[in-house]
Amino acid sequence: APDYKNDAAYQRIRQSVGPDADEDVVLAEYASLKWLEINRPDYRDVVKQVLDELKKEIMSSRDAILGAA
């Protein structure tokens, strides 16, 4: 992405980490996001599905979880 600094995703990452963040960290985060978008375009759906499954599992086991505490 030769024009990465004008990419909205890069700008969001840059803004979220603050002005003092190491540029290498920002670029690594951006590269990870771009890799996912190219190689697994449905990754957001997959993450949402897995998160929903985890929530259901936690809710169904909440008594056991809270009882163990």
N, CA, C and O atoms as a GROMACS GRO file, in nm:
protein
  276
    1ALA      N    1   0.085  -0.118   0.000
    1ALA     CA    2   0.000   0.000   0.000
    1ALA      C    3   0.090   0.124   0.000
    1ALA      O    4   0.115   0.183   0.105
    2PRO      N    5   0.137   0.162  -0.117
    2PRO     CA    6   0.231   0.274  -0.124
    2PRO      C    7   0.175   0.406  -0.073
    2PRO      O    8   0.251   0.493  -0.029
    3ASP      N    9   0.044   0.423  -0.078
    3ASP     CA   10  -0.017   0.548  -0.032
    3ASP      C   11  -0.086   0.527   0.103
    3ASP      O   12  -0.193   0.583   0.129
    4TYR      N   13  -0.023   0.445   0.189
    4TYR     CA   14  -0.085   0.404   0.315
    4TYR      C   15  -0.121   0.520   0.407
    4TYR      O   16  -0.218   0.511   0.482
    5LYS      N   17  -0.045   0.627   0.403
    5LYS     CA   18  -0.073   0.738   0.494
    5LYS      C   19  -0.207   0.806   0.464
    5LYS      O   20  -0.262   0.874   0.550
    6ASN      N   21  -0.260   0.788   0.344
    6ASN     CA   22  -0.390   0.844   0.309
    6ASN      C   23  -0.504   0.743   0.325
    6ASN      O   24  -0.620   0.775   0.300
    7ASP      N   25  -0.470   0.622   0.366
    7ASP     CA   26  -0.570   0.518   0.388
    7ASP      C   27  -0.644   0.546   0.520
    7ASP      O   28  -0.582   0.576   0.622
    8ALA      N   29  -0.778   0.538   0.515
    8ALA     CA   30  -0.860   0.565   0.634
    8ALA      C   31  -0.825   0.471   0.749
    8ALA      O   32  -0.828   0.512   0.865
    9ALA      N   33  -0.793   0.346   0.719
    9ALA     CA   34  -0.757   0.249   0.823
    9ALA      C   35  -0.628   0.292   0.893
    9ALA      O   36  -0.619   0.288   1.016
   10TYR      N   37  -0.529   0.332   0.816
   10TYR     CA   38  -0.404   0.380   0.876
   10TYR      C   39  -0.429   0.501   0.963
   10TYR      O   40  -0.377   0.511   1.074
   11GLN      N   41  -0.508   0.593   0.914
   11GLN     CA   42  -0.536   0.715   0.989
   11GLN      C   43  -0.610   0.686   1.120
   11GLN      O   44  -0.584   0.749   1.222
   12ARG      N   45  -0.703   0.588   1.117
   12ARG     CA   46  -0.773   0.550   1.240
   12ARG      C   47  -0.676   0.490   1.341
   12ARG      O   48  -0.681   0.522   1.460
   13ILE      N   49  -0.588   0.403   1.294
   13ILE     CA   50  -0.490   0.342   1.383
   13ILE      C   51  -0.398   0.448   1.440
   13ILE      O   52  -0.372   0.452   1.560
   14ARG      N   53  -0.348   0.535   1.354
   14ARG     CA   54  -0.258   0.641   1.397
   14ARG      C   55  -0.326   0.728   1.503
   14ARG      O   56  -0.263   0.763   1.603
   15GLN      N   57  -0.450   0.762   1.482
   15GLN     CA   58  -0.524   0.847   1.574
   15GLN      C   59  -0.550   0.775   1.707
   15GLN      O   60  -0.545   0.838   1.813
   16SER      N   61  -0.578   0.647   1.702
   16SER     CA   62  -0.613   0.574   1.824
   16SER      C   63  -0.495   0.551   1.916
   16SER      O   64  -0.512   0.539   2.037
   17VAL      N   65  -0.374   0.546   1.862
   17VAL     CA   66  -0.257   0.520   1.945
   17VAL      C   67  -0.192   0.647   1.999
   17VAL      O   68  -0.110   0.641   2.091
   18GLY      N   69  -0.228   0.760   1.945
   18GLY     CA   70  -0.174   0.886   1.994
   18GLY      C   71  -0.049   0.929   1.922
   18GLY      O   72   0.014   0.850   1.850
   19PRO      N   73  -0.013   1.054   1.941
   19PRO     CA   74   0.100   1.112   1.866
   19PRO      C   75   0.237   1.059   1.908
   19PRO      O   76   0.333   1.070   1.832
   20ASP      N   77   0.247   1.002   2.027
   20ASP     CA   78   0.377   0.956   2.076
   20ASP      C   79   0.406   0.810   2.043
   20ASP      O   80   0.511   0.758   2.080
   21ALA      N   81   0.314   0.743   1.975
   21ALA     CA   82   0.332   0.601   1.943
   21ALA      C   83   0.444   0.581   1.843
   21ALA      O   84   0.467   0.663   1.754
   22ASP      N   85   0.513   0.471   1.860
   22ASP     CA   86   0.622   0.434   1.769
   22ASP      C   87   0.563   0.402   1.632
   22ASP      O   88   0.467   0.324   1.622
   23GLU      N   89   0.617   0.460   1.528
   23GLU     CA   90   0.566   0.440   1.392
   23GLU      C   91   0.572   0.293   1.352
   23GLU      O   92   0.487   0.246   1.276
   24ASP      N   93   0.671   0.219   1.400
   24ASP     CA   94   0.680   0.076   1.368
   24ASP      C   95   0.559   0.000   1.423
   24ASP      O   96   0.511  -0.092   1.359
   25VAL      N   97   0.512   0.038   1.539
   25VAL     CA   98   0.395  -0.026   1.599
   25VAL      C   99   0.271   0.004   1.514
   25VAL      O  100   0.190  -0.085   1.488
   26VAL      N  101   0.257   0.127   1.472
   26VAL     CA  102   0.144   0.167   1.388
   26VAL      C  103   0.148   0.092   1.255
   26VAL      O  104   0.045   0.040   1.211
   27LEU      N  105   0.263   0.085   1.194
   27LEU     CA  106   0.276   0.015   1.066
   27LEU      C  107   0.251  -0.134   1.080
   27LEU      O  108   0.192  -0.196   0.991
   28ALA      N  109   0.294  -0.193   1.190
   28ALA     CA  110   0.269  -0.336   1.212
   28ALA      C  111   0.119  -0.362   1.227
   28ALA      O  112   0.067  -0.459   1.172
   29GLU      N  113   0.051  -0.277   1.300
   29GLU     CA  114  -0.094  -0.290   1.317
   29GLU      C  115  -0.165  -0.273   1.182
   29GLU      O  116  -0.256  -0.349   1.149
   30TYR      N  117  -0.123  -0.176   1.107
   30TYR     CA  118  -0.182  -0.150   0.974
   30TYR      C  119  -0.157  -0.268   0.881
   30TYR      O  120  -0.247  -0.311   0.810
   31ALA      N  121  -0.036  -0.320   0.881
   31ALA     CA  122  -0.002  -0.433   0.794
   31ALA      C  123  -0.084  -0.556   0.832
   31ALA      O  124  -0.128  -0.630   0.744
   32SER      N  125  -0.105  -0.578   0.960
   32SER     CA  126  -0.186  -0.690   1.006
   32SER      C  127  -0.329  -0.677   0.956
   32SER      O  128  -0.388  -0.773   0.906
   33LEU      N  129  -0.383  -0.557   0.968
   33LEU     CA  130  -0.519  -0.532   0.922
   33LEU      C  131  -0.530  -0.554   0.771
   33LEU      O  132  -0.624  -0.617   0.724
   34LYS      N  133  -0.435  -0.503   0.696
   34LYS     CA  134  -0.437  -0.519   0.551
   34LYS      C  135  -0.424  -0.666   0.512
   34LYS      O  136  -0.491  -0.712   0.419
   35TRP      N  137  -0.338  -0.740   0.582
   35TRP     CA  138  -0.321  -0.882   0.553
   35TRP      C  139  -0.454  -0.955   0.574
   35TRP      O  140  -0.495  -1.036   0.490
   36LEU      N  141  -0.520  -0.926   0.685
   36LEU     CA  142  -0.650  -0.989   0.712
   36LEU      C  143  -0.752  -0.953   0.605
   36LEU      O  144  -0.826  -1.040   0.558
   37GLU      N  145  -0.758  -0.828   0.566
   37GLU     CA  146  -0.854  -0.785   0.464
   37GLU      C  147  -0.832  -0.857   0.331
   37GLU      O  148  -0.928  -0.889   0.261
   38ILE      N  149  -0.707  -0.884   0.298
   38ILE     CA  150  -0.674  -0.950   0.171
   38ILE      C  151  -0.694  -1.101   0.181
   38ILE      O  152  -0.754  -1.162   0.092
   39ASN      N  153  -0.645  -1.161   0.290
   39ASN     CA  154  -0.642  -1.307   0.300
   39ASN      C  155  -0.764  -1.368   0.368
   39ASN      O  156  -0.791  -1.486   0.351
   40ARG      N  157  -0.836  -1.290   0.444
   40ARG     CA  158  -0.956  -1.339   0.512
   40ARG      C  159  -1.057  -1.225   0.518
   40ARG      O  160  -1.082  -1.171   0.626
   41PRO      N  161  -1.116  -1.190   0.404
   41PRO     CA  162  -1.205  -1.073   0.399
   41PRO      C  163  -1.326  -1.084   0.492
   41PRO      O  164  -1.387  -0.983   0.525
   42ASP      N  165  -1.361  -1.205   0.533
   42ASP     CA  166  -1.474  -1.221   0.624
   42ASP      C  167  -1.431  -1.230   0.771
   42ASP      O  168  -1.508  -1.276   0.855
   43TYR      N  169  -1.310  -1.186   0.802
   43TYR     CA  170  -1.259  -1.201   0.938
   43TYR      C  171  -1.346  -1.132   1.041
   43TYR      O  172  -1.358  -1.181   1.153
   44ARG      N  173  -1.408  -1.020   1.007
   44ARG     CA  174  -1.496  -0.952   1.102
   44ARG      C  175  -1.616  -1.040   1.138
   44ARG      O  176  -1.657  -1.046   1.254
   45ASP      N  177  -1.670  -1.108   1.038
   45ASP     CA  178  -1.782  -1.199   1.063
   45ASP      C  179  -1.739  -1.318   1.148
   45ASP      O  180  -1.812  -1.362   1.236
   46VAL      N  181  -1.619  -1.369   1.120
   46VAL     CA  182  -1.567  -1.482   1.196
   46VAL      C  183  -1.544  -1.441   1.341
   46VAL      O  184  -1.581  -1.516   1.432
   47VAL      N  185  -1.486  -1.326   1.364
   47VAL     CA  186  -1.463  -1.278   1.500
   47VAL      C  187  -1.595  -1.260   1.573
   47VAL      O  188  -1.607  -1.299   1.689
   48LYS      N  189  -1.693  -1.201   1.506
   48LYS     CA  190  -1.824  -1.181   1.568
   48LYS      C  191  -1.888  -1.315   1.605
   48LYS      O  192  -1.943  -1.329   1.714
   49GLN      N  193  -1.880  -1.412   1.515
   49GLN     CA  194  -1.938  -1.544   1.540
   49GLN      C  195  -1.872  -1.611   1.661
   49GLN      O  196  -1.942  -1.664   1.748
   50VAL      N  197  -1.741  -1.609   1.666
   50VAL     CA  198  -1.669  -1.672   1.776
   50VAL      C  199  -1.699  -1.599   1.908
   50VAL      O  200  -1.716  -1.663   2.011
   51LEU      N  201  -1.705  -1.467   1.903
   51LEU     CA  202  -1.736  -1.390   2.023
   51LEU      C  203  -1.876  -1.424   2.074
   51LEU      O  204  -1.897  -1.439   2.194
   52ASP      N  205  -1.973  -1.436   1.983
   52ASP     CA  206  -2.109  -1.473   2.022
   52ASP      C  207  -2.111  -1.612   2.085
   52ASP      O  208  -2.181  -1.634   2.183
   53GLU      N  209  -2.035  -1.705   2.028
   53GLU     CA  210  -2.027  -1.840   2.084
   53GLU      C  211  -1.967  -1.838   2.224
   53GLU      O  212  -2.016  -1.907   2.314
   54LEU      N  213  -1.862  -1.759   2.243
   54LEU     CA  214  -1.800  -1.747   2.375
   54LEU      C  215  -1.897  -1.687   2.477
   54LEU      O  216  -1.904  -1.734   2.591
   55LYS      N  217  -1.971  -1.585   2.437
   55LYS     CA  218  -2.069  -1.524   2.526
   55LYS      C  219  -2.174  -1.626   2.570
   55LYS      O  220  -2.208  -1.634   2.688
   56LYS      N  221  -2.225  -1.705   2.474
   56LYS     CA  222  -2.325  -1.806   2.506
   56LYS      C  223  -2.267  -1.909   2.603
   56LYS      O  224  -2.334  -1.950   2.698
   57GLU      N  225  -2.144  -1.951   2.578
   57GLU     CA  226  -2.081  -2.050   2.665
   57GLU      C  227  -2.062  -1.996   2.807
   57GLU      O  228  -2.085  -2.067   2.905
   58ILE      N  229  -2.019  -1.872   2.817
   58ILE     CA  230  -2.000  -1.810   2.948
   58ILE      C  231  -2.133  -1.796   3.020
   58ILE      O  232  -2.144  -1.826   3.139
   59MET      N  233  -2.235  -1.750   2.947
   59MET     CA  234  -2.366  -1.732   3.010
   59MET      C  235  -2.424  -1.866   3.057
   59MET      O  236  -2.486  -1.873   3.163
   60SER      N  237  -2.405  -1.970   2.980
   60SER     CA  238  -2.458  -2.100   3.019
   60SER      C  239  -2.380  -2.162   3.135
   60SER      O  240  -2.431  -2.251   3.203
   61SER      N  241  -2.260  -2.115   3.159
   61SER     CA  242  -2.176  -2.168   3.268
   61SER      C  243  -2.159  -2.067   3.382
   61SER      O  244  -2.075  -2.087   3.470
   62ARG      N  245  -2.236  -1.960   3.380
   62ARG     CA  246  -2.214  -1.853   3.476
   62ARG      C  247  -2.228  -1.898   3.620
   62ARG      O  248  -2.152  -1.852   3.706
   63ASP      N  249  -2.322  -1.988   3.651
   63ASP     CA  250  -2.339  -2.034   3.788
   63ASP      C  251  -2.214  -2.110   3.836
   63ASP      O  252  -2.168  -2.091   3.948
   64ALA      N  253  -2.162  -2.193   3.749
   64ALA     CA  254  -2.041  -2.267   3.784
   64ALA      C  255  -1.921  -2.173   3.798
   64ALA      O  256  -1.837  -2.189   3.886
   65ILE      N  257  -1.916  -2.075   3.710
   65ILE     CA  258  -1.804  -1.979   3.716
   65ILE      C  259  -1.812  -1.896   3.843
   65ILE      O  260  -1.712  -1.881   3.913
   66LEU      N  261  -1.928  -1.844   3.875
   66LEU     CA  262  -1.945  -1.761   3.994
   66LEU      C  263  -1.935  -1.844   4.122
   66LEU      O  264  -1.887  -1.795   4.224
   67GLY      N  265  -1.979  -1.968   4.117
   67GLY     CA  266  -1.972  -2.055   4.235
   67GLY      C  267  -1.829  -2.093   4.269
   67GLY      O  268  -1.797  -2.120   4.385
   68ALA      N  269  -1.746  -2.096   4.168
   68ALA     CA  270  -1.604  -2.134   4.191
   68ALA      C  271  -1.524  -2.019   4.249
   68ALA      O  272  -1.415  -2.040   4.303
   69ALA      N  273  -1.578  -1.898   4.240
   69ALA     CA  274  -1.501  -1.782   4.286
   69ALA      C  275  -1.498  -1.769   4.434
   69ALA      O  276  -1.436  -1.676   4.486
   0.00000   0.00000   0.00000
